[in-house]
Amino acid sequence: MLPSIASPLTLLLAASYALPSFGLYFYIDGVTPKCFFEELPKDTLVVGQYTAEEYNSNIQAYQNNPQLAIQITVDETFDNDHRVVNQKGSSSGRFTFTAGDSGEHRLCFWASHASSGGWFSNNPEGVKLTLDLAIGETSEIESKDKDKLADIVQRVKDLNSRLQDIRREQVFQREREAEFRDQSESTNARVVRWTLIQLALLGVTCAWQLSHLRAFFIKQKLT
């Protein structure tokens, strides 16, 4: 059974289609969902923000109810009602989707109590749902998303810059370590070389002294 379509809502959407974004409100009686159709070009971004208020007979006015849950579906009617959005959230929130192809899309809204998951058909006044729908890249909602995305991109760039600085510091430290190691090896080699030279000189000196003493003793005996 297809959801019912509110004709005043359809006329309102048709009148505001030329605008990149529009806001409206409609009522959900808790028995049947409210749906409307939107013709979207391919790759069009749609961002919706909604707020639902339940009628309170005690104060005879609509007010927020934390137990209220809203379910949203978006179907591509041109593609055998292929569903691109099936989202259930709290009494206020947002939904986004991108048209995969050009054609008519059906957007439907259900309301229920989050605690029991059942409909509130005992409330004849139902729920008032305020919808702010933004279509296209020039919408205010998407601009906010772009600002947030730009901030995230900037943070990523800053992190990449810091990472590059750390890598350069690591390379510099490795170069200094290699230079220090080369200097240490060169110093050790010179120390070993001079030690060998000193040992050789000491050996030659000892041999000369022994030879001189031997000649001296021989000469003393002869005299």
BADOLUM-861249 format. One line per 3 residues: number of its first residue (from 1); their letters; for each residue x, y, z of N, C-alpha, C, O. Coordinates in steps of 0.02 Angstrom, whole numbers, plus 50000, padded with zeros to 5 digits. Example, Ala and Ser with C-alpha at 12.3 -4.5 7.8 and 13.67 -1.06 7.14 Angstrom:
residues 2
1 = as = 50660,49716,50390,50615,49775,50390,50660,49835,50390,50712,49834,50423  50642,49888,50354,50684,49947,50357,50645,50002,50394,50670,50057,50402
end
This chain:
residues 223
1 = mlp = 50042,49940,50000,50000,50000,50000,50044,50062,50000,50085,50072,50045  50035,50104,49948,50077,50164,49943,50055,50216,49993,49995,50222,50006  50102,50255,50021,50084,50308,50067,50042,50361,50034,50047,50371,49973
4 = sia = 50000,50394,50072,49957,50448,50046,49997,50510,50033,50049,50521,50064  49972,50552,49987,50007,50612,49967,49963,50672,49983,49904,50674,49963  49991,50720,50018,49953,50780,50036,49956,50828,49978,50009,50854,49962
7 = spl = 49899,50842,49946,49898,50886,49887,49919,50957,49902,49955,50985,49861  49899,50989,49959,49924,51057,49973,49999,51059,49979,50031,51107,49958  50028,51006,50008,50101,51004,50015,50133,50999,49946,50185,51031,49934
10 = tll = 50103,50959,49902,50131,50952,49835,50130,51018,49798,50179,51036,49764  50075,51057,49804,50071,51122,49772,50123,51170,49800,50153,51209,49763  50133,51167,49866,50182,51210,49897,50252,51195,49873,50291,51240,49859
13 = laa = 50268,51131,49867,50334,51112,49842,50342,51130,49770,50396,51152,49749  50289,51123,49730,50293,51141,49659,50306,51215,49651,50343,51236,49606  50276,51256,49695,50286,51328,49690,50356,51348,49711,50382,51399,49687
16 = sya = 50387,51309,49756,50453,51328,49782,50509,51289,49750,50566,51293,49774  50495,51250,49698,50546,51208,49668,50604,51248,49640,50661,51224,49641  50590,51307,49613,50643,51347,49582,50693,51372,49632,50747,51394,49611
19 = lps = 50679,51371,49696,50725,51396,49746,50773,51341,49767,50753,51282,49767  50834,51357,49784,50882,51306,49805,50865,51276,49872,50885,51219,49885  50829,51311,49915,50810,51284,49980,50744,51315,50001,50728,51371,49982
22 = fgl = 50704,51278,50041,50641,51304,50065,50622,51269,50130,50645,51213,50144  50581,51303,50169,50557,51275,50231,50481,51270,50231,50447,51313,50202  50454,51219,50263,50383,51209,50266,50367,51165,50326,50412,51138,50358
25 = yfy = 50303,51159,50341,50282,51113,50394,50218,51079,50373,50179,51106,50334  50208,51018,50399,50148,50980,50384,50133,50936,50444,50173,50932,50491  50076,50903,50442,50053,50864,50499,50051,50790,50482,50033,50770,50426
28 = idg = 50070,50749,50531,50067,50677,50525,50018,50653,50578,50026,50667,50637  49968,50615,50556,49915,50596,50602,49931,50534,50642,49890,50514,50685  49988,50501,50631,50006,50442,50668,49980,50377,50639,49994,50324,50665
31 = vtp = 49942,50381,50584,49916,50321,50553,49948,50310,50485,49973,50256,50470  49948,50361,50443,49977,50356,50377,50034,50407,50370,50029,50462,50397  50085,50389,50334,50141,50436,50325,50122,50491,50275,50074,50485,50237
34 = kcf = 50160,50544,50276,50152,50597,50228,50209,50593,50178,50267,50585,50198  50193,50598,50114,50243,50592,50062,50235,50649,50012,50181,50679,50006  50288,50665,49979,50285,50711,49923,50339,50691,49873,50386,50654,49889
37 = fee = 50331,50716,49812,50376,50698,49757,50419,50758,49738,50398,50815,49742  50480,50742,49719,50527,50794,49699,50565,50770,49638,50595,50716,49639  50564,50810,49585,50602,50795,49525,50672,50822,49533,50682,50882,49542
40 = lpk = 50721,50778,49530,50790,50797,49544,50835,50780,49485,50829,50725,49457  50880,50825,49467,50931,50807,49417,50983,50759,49446,50988,50751,49507  51019,50728,49404,51071,50680,49425,51126,50715,49464,51145,50772,49449
43 = dtl = 51150,50681,49516,51205,50705,49558,51187,50767,49598,51231,50805,49618  51122,50778,49610,51100,50834,49651,51102,50815,49725,51075,50764,49744  51133,50857,49764,51137,50846,49836,51075,50875,49870,51057,50932,49858
46 = vvg = 51043,50835,49912,50985,50856,49950,51000,50848,50024,51020,50794,50047  50991,50902,50062,51003,50901,50134,50940,50926,50168,50914,50980,50152  50915,50886,50214,50854,50905,50250,50864,50907,50325,50897,50864,50353
49 = qyt = 50836,50958,50356,50835,50963,50429,50763,50967,50451,50723,51004,50422  50746,50928,50503,50676,50925,50523,50671,50930,50599,50718,50916,50636  50611,50952,50621,50594,50956,50692,50522,50935,50699,50478,50962,50666
52 = aee = 50509,50887,50742,50441,50861,50753,50416,50881,50822,50453,50877,50871  50353,50901,50825,50321,50920,50888,50254,50883,50894,50215,50881,50846  50241,50855,50951,50179,50818,50962,50128,50862,50997,50144,50904,51039
55 = yns = 50065,50853,50978,50012,50894,51006,49998,50872,51078,49989,50813,51092  49997,50921,51123,49982,50909,51194,49913,50938,51208,49903,50999,51207  49865,50893,51221,49796,50916,51232,49789,50955,51297,49741,50994,51305
58 = niq = 49835,50946,51344,49830,50982,51408,49841,51057,51399,49807,51098,51428  49890,51073,51358,49905,51143,51347,49877,51166,51279,49882,51225,51262  49849,51119,51241,49820,51134,51176,49871,51168,51130,49857,51220,51100
61 = ayq = 49929,51137,51127,49983,51165,51084,50032,51108,51068,50032,51056,51101  50072,51121,51018,50123,51073,50999,50187,51087,51039,50206,51144,51050  50220,51033,51061,50281,51041,51099,50327,50981,51085,50305,50930,51059
64 = nnp = 50391,50990,51102,50440,50937,51091,50426,50878,51137,50406,50886,51195  50436,50818,51111,50428,50757,51149,50490,50713,51137,50499,50689,51081  50532,50703,51188,50593,50663,51178,50579,50591,51156,50622,50559,51127
67 = qla = 50518,50566,51170,50501,50498,51151,50479,50492,51078,50465,50437,51054  50476,50547,51044,50452,50547,50975,50508,50526,50928,50565,50548,50935  50491,50482,50881,50540,50458,50832,50512,50470,50762,50453,50461,50750
70 = iqi = 50556,50490,50716,50537,50504,50647,50575,50456,50601,50636,50450,50606  50538,50424,50557,50569,50382,50506,50561,50414,50438,50508,50439,50421  50616,50414,50400,50618,50447,50334,50639,50397,50282,50687,50360,50291
73 = tvd = 50602,50396,50226,50622,50354,50169,50621,50397,50106,50580,50442,50099  50667,50382,50062,50670,50414,49997,50675,50359,49945,50721,50318,49947  50629,50357,49897,50627,50306,49845,50632,50338,49777,50606,50393,49765
76 = etf = 50667,50304,49731,50671,50325,49662,50612,50293,49624,50614,50233,49609  50561,50332,49611,50502,50304,49578,50515,50282,49507,50480,50239,49481  50566,50311,49476,50582,50293,49407,50622,50228,49402,50632,50201,49347
79 = dnd = 50644,50203,49459,50685,50143,49460,50654,50090,49506,50686,50064,49551  50589,50074,49492,50553,50023,49530,50556,50037,49606,50565,49991,49646  50548,50100,49624,50546,50121,49695,50609,50099,49732,50606,50076,49789
82 = hrv = 50667,50106,49699,50730,50090,49732,50741,50138,49790,50739,50199,49781  50752,50111,49849,50758,50152,49910,50830,50175,49920,50876,50134,49922  50838,50240,49925,50905,50268,49935,50914,50294,50006,50971,50304,50028
85 = vnq = 50859,50304,50043,50864,50327,50113,50813,50288,50153,50754,50284,50135  50835,50260,50209,50791,50228,50257,50819,50243,50326,50861,50206,50352  50797,50297,50355,50827,50324,50416,50775,50335,50469,50721,50362,50456
88 = kgs = 50792,50315,50530,50748,50327,50587,50788,50363,50641,50841,50339,50662  50762,50419,50663,50799,50458,50712,50753,50488,50764,50695,50468,50770  50779,50535,50801,50743,50567,50855,50694,50618,50828,50682,50622,50767
91 = ssg = 50666,50659,50872,50616,50708,50851,50645,50765,50810,50608,50803,50780  50710,50771,50810,50743,50822,50767,50808,50793,50741,50842,50754,50775  50825,50812,50681,50886,50786,50652,50893,50808,50580,50865,50859,50560
94 = rft = 50930,50769,50542,50943,50787,50472,50953,50724,50432,50967,50670,50459  50946,50731,50367,50959,50675,50321,50987,50704,50257,50973,50761,50239  51027,50666,50223,51059,50687,50161,51059,50630,50111,51061,50571,50130
97 = fta = 51055,50647,50048,51064,50597,49995,51080,50634,49931,51068,50694,49924  51108,50597,49884,51126,50623,49818,51088,50584,49766,51089,50523,49766  51055,50618,49720,51017,50585,49668,51065,50546,49623,51108,50575,49590
100 = gds = 51055,50481,49621,51098,50439,49579,51084,50448,49506,51128,50436,49464  51023,50468,49489,51004,50479,49419,50947,50530,49418,50914,50541,49469  50935,50559,49360,50882,50609,49354,50815,50574,49356,50806,50520,49326
103 = geh = 50767,50604,49391,50701,50576,49394,50663,50596,49457,50687,50637,49496  50605,50566,49465,50561,50583,49520,50578,50543,49582,50587,50482,49578  50583,50576,49638,50598,50544,49702,50539,50556,49750,50510,50610,49753
106 = rlc = 50522,50503,49788,50468,50508,49837,50497,50510,49907,50534,50465,49927  50481,50563,49944,50504,50571,50012,50445,50561,50059,50394,50594,50052  50452,50515,50106,50399,50498,50153,50423,50505,50225,50482,50494,50240
109 = fwa = 50376,50523,50269,50391,50534,50339,50341,50497,50382,50280,50504,50374  50367,50456,50429,50327,50422,50479,50343,50450,50548,50397,50478,50559  50296,50442,50594,50309,50462,50663,50286,50407,50710,50234,50376,50699
112 = sha = 50325,50394,50763,50307,50344,50812,50338,50363,50878,50377,50410,50882  50320,50326,50931,50351,50337,50996,50413,50293,51000,50409,50233,50989  50470,50323,51017,50533,50287,51018,50534,50233,51072,50568,50182,51064
115 = ssg = 50498,50244,51127,50499,50196,51183,50465,50131,51165,50490,50078,51181  50408,50135,51130,50371,50075,51113,50376,50056,51040,50364,49999,51021  50395,50104,50998,50399,50091,50927,50331,50090,50893,50328,50078,50833
118 = gwf = 50277,50101,50931,50210,50098,50902,50185,50166,50881,50214,50218,50899  50131,50166,50843,50101,50228,50821,50059,50259,50876,50037,50224,50922  50048,50322,50873,50009,50356,50925,49942,50378,50895,49924,50436,50895
121 = snn = 49906,50328,50870,49842,50343,50837,49790,50371,50885,49739,50397,50863  49803,50364,50951,49756,50391,50998,49760,50467,51004,49719,50499,51038  49809,50496,50971,49815,50569,50970,49789,50595,50904,49825,50590,50854
124 = peg = 49729,50621,50901,49700,50640,50836,49735,50699,50804,49732,50708,50743  49769,50740,50844,49803,50799,50816,49870,50780,50784,49896,50816,50742  49897,50723,50805,49958,50698,50775,50020,50740,50790,50028,50766,50845
127 = vkl = 50062,50745,50740,50128,50777,50747,50136,50831,50694,50118,50822,50636  50164,50886,50716,50182,50939,50670,50256,50933,50654,50298,50935,50699  50272,50924,50590,50342,50915,50569,50363,50974,50526,50334,50987,50474
130 = tld = 50413,51010,50550,50441,51066,50513,50502,51042,50475,50548,51013,50504  50503,51054,50410,50556,51029,50367,50590,51086,50331,50557,51128,50300  50656,51087,50334,50697,51135,50296,50736,51094,50247,50783,51059,50265
133 = lai = 50717,51098,50183,50747,51056,50131,50790,51100,50087,50767,51150,50059  50853,51081,50079,50901,51118,50038,50921,51074,49980,50941,51017,49989  50915,51101,49919,50930,51064,49858,50984,51101,49820,50978,51161,49806
136 = get = 51037,51067,49804,51090,51096,49764,51147,51122,49806,51140,51127,49867  51203,51137,49775,51264,51156,49809,51262,51227,49837,51305,51244,49877  51213,51268,49817,51212,51337,49840,51172,51345,49904,51163,51401,49927
139 = sei = 51148,51291,49933,51106,51296,49992,51147,51317,50053,51207,51306,50056  51112,51347,50100,51145,51370,50161,51170,51311,50203,51223,51314,50232  51129,51257,50204,51149,51199,50244,51213,51169,50217,51258,51152,50256
142 = esk = 51218,51163,50152,51278,51134,50123,51338,51180,50133,51394,51157,50140  51325,51246,50132,51380,51293,50145,51410,51282,50214,51470,51285,50222  51366,51269,50263,51390,51254,50330,51431,51190,50329,51483,51185,50361
145 = dkd = 51406,51140,50292,51444,51077,50287,51512,51089,50254,51562,51060,50273  51512,51132,50203,51575,51146,50169,51623,51182,50216,51683,51169,50214  51596,51227,50258,51640,51260,50306,51670,51210,50354,51730,51213,50369
148 = kla = 51628,51163,50379,51654,51112,50424,51705,51069,50388,51757,51052,50417  51690,51050,50326,51736,51009,50288,51801,51046,50274,51855,51017,50278  51796,51111,50259,51856,51151,50247,51899,51154,50310,51960,51151,50307
151 = div = 51866,51160,50368,51902,51161,50432,51938,51094,50443,51995,51093,50465  51903,51039,50429,51935,50973,50436,51993,50965,50388,52045,50940,50407  51983,50988,50326,52037,50984,50276,52098,51024,50299,52155,51002,50291
154 = qrv = 52085,51084,50327,52140,51125,50351,52177,51091,50408,52238,51094,50412  52139,51059,50453,52171,51024,50508,52214,50966,50482,52268,50953,50508  52188,50931,50431,52227,50876,50402,52291,50903,50370,52344,50873,50376
157 = kdl = 52285,50961,50336,52345,50991,50307,52395,51010,50360,52455,51000,50352  52371,51038,50416,52416,51056,50471,52450,50994,50500,52510,50995,50514  52412,50940,50507,52442,50878,50533,52494,50851,50484,52546,50826,50505
160 = nsr = 52479,50856,50419,52528,50833,50369,52591,50876,50371,52646,50850,50364  52582,50941,50381,52641,50985,50386,52683,50967,50447,52744,50965,50444  52650,50954,50504,52687,50934,50563,52722,50868,50553,52778,50858,50575
163 = lqd = 52688,50822,50518,52719,50757,50503,52780,50766,50460,52831,50733,50470  52776,50811,50410,52834,50824,50368,52891,50854,50409,52950,50837,50398  52875,50899,50455,52926,50927,50499,52960,50873,50541,53021,50873,50550
166 = irr = 52920,50828,50567,52948,50773,50607,52993,50729,50564,53046,50707,50587  52972,50715,50503,53013,50674,50458,53079,50708,50442,53131,50677,50441  53075,50774,50429,53137,50811,50414,53184,50811,50475,53244,50804,50468
169 = eqv = 53155,50818,50535,53195,50815,50595,53227,50747,50604,53285,50742,50625  53190,50695,50588,53218,50627,50593,53275,50618,50544,53326,50589,50561  53266,50642,50483,53319,50637,50433,53381,50675,50456,53437,50651,50450
172 = fqr = 53370,50736,50484,53426,50776,50509,53463,50740,50565,53524,50740,50568  53424,50710,50611,53455,50674,50667,53494,50613,50641,53548,50598,50667  53467,50578,50591,53505,50521,50563,53569,50544,50530,53621,50511,50535
175 = ere = 53566,50602,50495,53626,50628,50463,53678,50647,50516,53738,50632,50508  53655,50680,50570,53702,50698,50623,53731,50635,50656,53790,50633,50673  53689,50584,50665,53713,50522,50696,53765,50489,50651,53816,50464,50675
178 = aef = 53752,50489,50584,53800,50459,50538,53866,50498,50538,53920,50469,50536  53861,50566,50540,53921,50607,50542,53961,50594,50607,54022,50588,50606  53925,50591,50663,53958,50578,50727,53991,50509,50727,54046,50500,50753
181 = rdq = 53957,50460,50697,53986,50393,50694,54049,50391,50651,54098,50358,50668  54047,50428,50594,54106,50431,50552,54164,50464,50588,54221,50441,50584  54149,50519,50624,54202,50552,50662,54230,50507,50717,54290,50506,50728
184 = ses = 54187,50470,50750,54209,50425,50802,54254,50369,50773,54306,50353,50801  54232,50342,50717,54273,50289,50685,54340,50316,50662,54391,50283,50668  54338,50378,50634,54402,50408,50612,54448,50421,50671,54508,50409,50667
187 = tna = 54420,50446,50726,54460,50459,50786,54489,50394,50814,54548,50391,50832  54448,50343,50817,54473,50278,50842,54528,50251,50797,54576,50222,50822  54521,50259,50732,54572,50235,50686,54638,50272,50697,54691,50241,50696
190 = rvv = 54635,50339,50706,54696,50378,50719,54728,50358,50785,54789,50352,50790  54686,50347,50837,54714,50325,50901,54749,50259,50895,54804,50251,50922  54719,50212,50860,54752,50146,50851,54816,50154,50811,54867,50122,50828
193 = rwt = 54815,50196,50759,54875,50205,50718,54932,50235,50759,54989,50212,50755  54916,50288,50797,54968,50319,50838,54992,50272,50894,55051,50274,50913  54949,50230,50919,54969,50181,50969,55019,50131,50939,55069,50113,50970
196 = liq = 55004,50109,50879,55051,50062,50846,55118,50096,50831,55171,50066,50839  55113,50160,50810,55177,50196,50796,55217,50204,50861,55277,50194,50861  55183,50222,50915,55218,50229,50979,55248,50163,51003,55304,50161,51028
199 = lal = 55211,50109,50993,55238,50043,51012,55300,50026,50970,55349,49998,50994  55296,50044,50905,55353,50030,50861,55414,50071,50883,55470,50046,50887  55402,50137,50897,55457,50179,50920,55485,50155,50986,55546,50154,50997
202 = lgv = 55440,50134,51031,55463,50108,51095,55505,50045,51086,55555,50035,51121  55483,50002,51039,55521,49941,51026,55590,49957,50997,55639,49926,51018  55593,50004,50950,55658,50023,50921,55703,50054,50974,55763,50039,50977
205 = tca = 55673,50096,51017,55713,50128,51070,55740,50075,51118,55799,50078,51137  55699,50028,51137,55722,49975,51182,55778,49934,51150,55828,49917,51183  55769,49917,51086,55821,49878,51051,55886,49917,51048,55940,49888,51057
208 = wql = 55882,49983,51034,55943,50024,51030,55977,50028,51098,56038,50023,51104  55936,50037,51151,55965,50041,51218,55998,49975,51238,56053,49975,51267  55966,49920,51223,55996,49855,51239,56061,49845,51201,56111,49820,51228
211 = shl = 56060,49864,51137,56122,49857,51097,56177,49902,51124,56235,49882,51126  56159,49962,51145,56209,50008,51172,56236,49982,51238,56296,49986,51251  56192,49957,51280,56216,49930,51345,56260,49869,51334,56310,49860,51369
214 = raf = 56242,49827,51287,56284,49768,51273,56354,49788,51250,56404,49761,51272  56354,49837,51206,56420,49860,51182,56460,49892,51238,56521,49885,51241  56427,49926,51283,56460,49958,51339,56489,49906,51387,56546,49913,51410
217 = fik = 56451,49855,51402,56476,49803,51447,56534,49765,51417,56583,49748,51451  56528,49752,51352,56585,49717,51319,56647,49760,51322,56702,49735,51334  56638,49823,51310,56696,49868,51311,56726,49875,51381,56787,49880,51387
220 = qkl = 56685,49875,51432,56709,49879,51501,56749,49817,51520,56798,49823,51557  56730,49758,51498,56766,49697,51514,56834,49695,51480,56884,49672,51507  56834,49721,51419,56898,49721,51383,56948,49768,51414,57008,49755,51413
223 = t = 56925,49820,51440,56972,49867,51471,56990,49844,51541,57030,49877,51575
end
